[in-house]
Amino acid sequence: MDTAAKTNKKLLLVFYYFSSQTNNLVQSLVEGLEGSDITVVQERLRPLVRLRFPIGTIGGTLRMMLVTFFRKRIPIEPLSPACFDSYDLIIVTGPTWSYNPSGPILSLFDRDGRRLFENKLVLPLISCRGYWRMHWFGLKNLLCKCGARVVNLIVFSHPNPEPWRTIGVFLKLAGRIPEKKSRFAHKYRKYGHTRRQQEEAKRFGAMIGEELNRGGAAIHLLNFDTEIAQP
């Protein structure tokens, strides 16, 4: 857990990442917040059993996709006590797993959801291959059941076109390197998010920080349009 210097405004950033792509966005967002003189507390969710990336086999990848489609929970370590302090905003961040929130995020809601999110302003950030809407509907429903006040949404999707995006992510999880194979390289240029998208996350962090310093009443009006972050 990392904290910045103390100020009047406090923000909690709860996140899980599997392949570091979500973490790259999180750290860019934090970099943007740093210029706003806001206390930022980061809480990374840690599974009790280490998950390996890449999974390494076709069969293992297929099994993971199946169980995550049915929203299998991945138990996580206890949260730090600081998570249950008072915050002006909570940002909850994680990747899409087979159209759903990830197993560690689902476990967070099962165990700590109401205590963590009740009566809190919450801004979800979704990192995904492309099919994020079911994830969003499920996540918003979980937050509302916990009594959270969902104020906006940030979504970053991998910039490759379909069907190459889905094929490339599958091969990457299975331990292949599709972006370096001649048959895929011209269609699947890079796994995950681009540097431009990380720059957008940094800009969004600055926007959030500025609005919190103004009182935070208009976070729901902030324009988190990531389309300009696509190549």
N, C-alpha and C positions, 0 to 999 in steps of 0.2 A: 504494500500500500504506500502511495506517495502523496505528500501534501505540499501545497505551495504556501507562500506567506499568508498570514491571517489578515482578512479584511472583513468588512461588514457583510458582504455577499458570499454565500457558500454554495458550491455545486458538487454533487456526488456523481461520479461516472462509474457505473457498474457495467462490466463487459466480460465477454468470453470470446476467445479466438482459438481456432483449430490450426489454421495454416499460416498465421501471422498477417493475413490480408486485413482482417478487422482491426488488429492492433495497429497497423500502419495508419489507418484512418483515425483511430482513437488518439494516437500520439500527435498527429497533425492537428486534430481538433484542439487538443490541450495546448499546443504551441500557439494557436490563434487566441485562446483564452488568456494566455500569460500576459498579453499586453493590456488586459482589462483590470488587473489588480484584484482578482477574485480568488478566494481559496478554492482550490480544486482538489478533491479527494478521489483517488483512483482505487477501485476495488476490482481486481481480476478474479473471476470465478475459476476455481481449480478443482477438476474432477478428482474423486478419491482414487480412481484407477487411471493411470496415464493413458491417454489416447495417442496413437502414433500417426503422424503424417509424414509421407503418404501412407495409406493403408497397405499398399504394396502388392496386392493381387486383385485380379478381376473378381474372383469369387468373394473375397472379403469386402470389396467395394459394393458388390450387389447386395450382400447381406446387410451392410450398414445402411444402404439406401432403403431397404425394405423396412428395417426396424425403426428408422427415423421417420419414415412416412407414417407409421402408426404411433408416432410421438413417444417413443421410448425415453424414459427419464435416465439421465446420467447423474448419479449422486455426486454432490460437491462438498468441499470442506466448509466448515463454519465461516460465516462472514466476520470481518473485523468489527469490534464494538463500535468503531467510529461510523459505520454505515447507518447506525440508528440515531445519530445526532439530528439536529434540525438543519434542513437545507432549503435554499430558495428554489432549487431545481435539481431533479435527478435525470440524468441521461442513461438509459439502459440500451446496451449495444450488443449485437451478436450476429452471427451469420445465419442464413437460411439453410436448413437441412431438409431436403426432400419436401419443399413447400411449407415447412413449419419452423417455428423457433427451435433452436438447438436443444439437445437433451439437458445440458447444464442449466440453460435459462429456464426450461420447464421445471427442473428440480428447485431452482430458486423460488419460483412462484409457489410450488407446493409447500415448501417449508417456511419461507420468510415473506411471501408476497404481501399479505395484509399488513404485517408489522413494518415492512420497509416502505410500502407505497401508499398506504391509506392517507387521504387528504393531502397528498404531495403533488406538486406540478411535475409531470413526467414527460420527457421528450425521447421517443424511441429513435434509434439509428439502426437501420438494417443494412447489412452487407450481404450481397447475394449474387448468384449467377445471373438471374434475370427474372425468375418467377417469384416475386416477392409478395403478391397481393394476399394469398392465403396466409402467409406468415403474418402480414400486417393485421388481417382480420382476427386471427387467433390471438396475437399479442395484445391488440387493443381490447379484446373481450376479457382476457386475463387481467389486464390493468383495471378495467372498469369494475370487475368483480372484487378487486382488492380495494376499491374506493379511491383509485388514483384519478387525477385530473389530467387527461392527455391533451397536451397543448399544441402539438404539431408533429411532423414526421420528416425524417431525413432518410433517403434511400440512395445507396450507391450500388449499381449493378456492373458486372464485368462488361467491358465494352465490345467484345467480339460478337458478330452476328450469329444468329441461330441458322442451322443446327450445330454449327461448329463450336459454339460456346458450350453446349451440353456435352458434346462428344469430347471436347478438350478437357473439361473439368473431370469427367469420368476417367479419362486416361491418366490425368494428373494424379487423382486419388489412387489409381491402381499402380502408381509408381513409374509411369511412362513420362516422356518429355515431349508432348505433342507440338509445342512451339518450335522445336528444333528438328522435326521430321519434315522432309520435303513435301510430303503429301498434304500436310496440314499447315505448314508455316505461313503460306500466303493467305490462309483463312483464319488461322488462330495465332495471332501475333504475340500474345502475352497471357500468362495465367494471372488472374486476379485484377486488381485495380491499378490504374495508371498513376504516374507521377502527377499528372494534371488533376486527377481526382483527389489526390492527397492535398494538393494546393487548394482545391475547393473546400475540403474539410477544414483546413486552416482558416480560410475566409469565413466559413460558417461559425467557427469558434469565436472569431472576433465579433461577428454579428451578435451572437448569443451573449457574450460578455458585455457588449455595449448596451444591449437591451436590459440585462439584469441590473446594470448600474443605473438605468433610468427607472427601475422599479419592477421590470419584468411583465408588465401588464399586456404588452403587445407581442409576446413571443409567438402567439398563434398567427400573427400576421407576417412573420418573417418569411421571405421567399427562399426556400431551400431547393431551388431548381438545379439539379445536377446535370441537366442535358448539356450545358456548355462545357462540362468536364469530359465529355466523350470526344474521342479523336475524330 
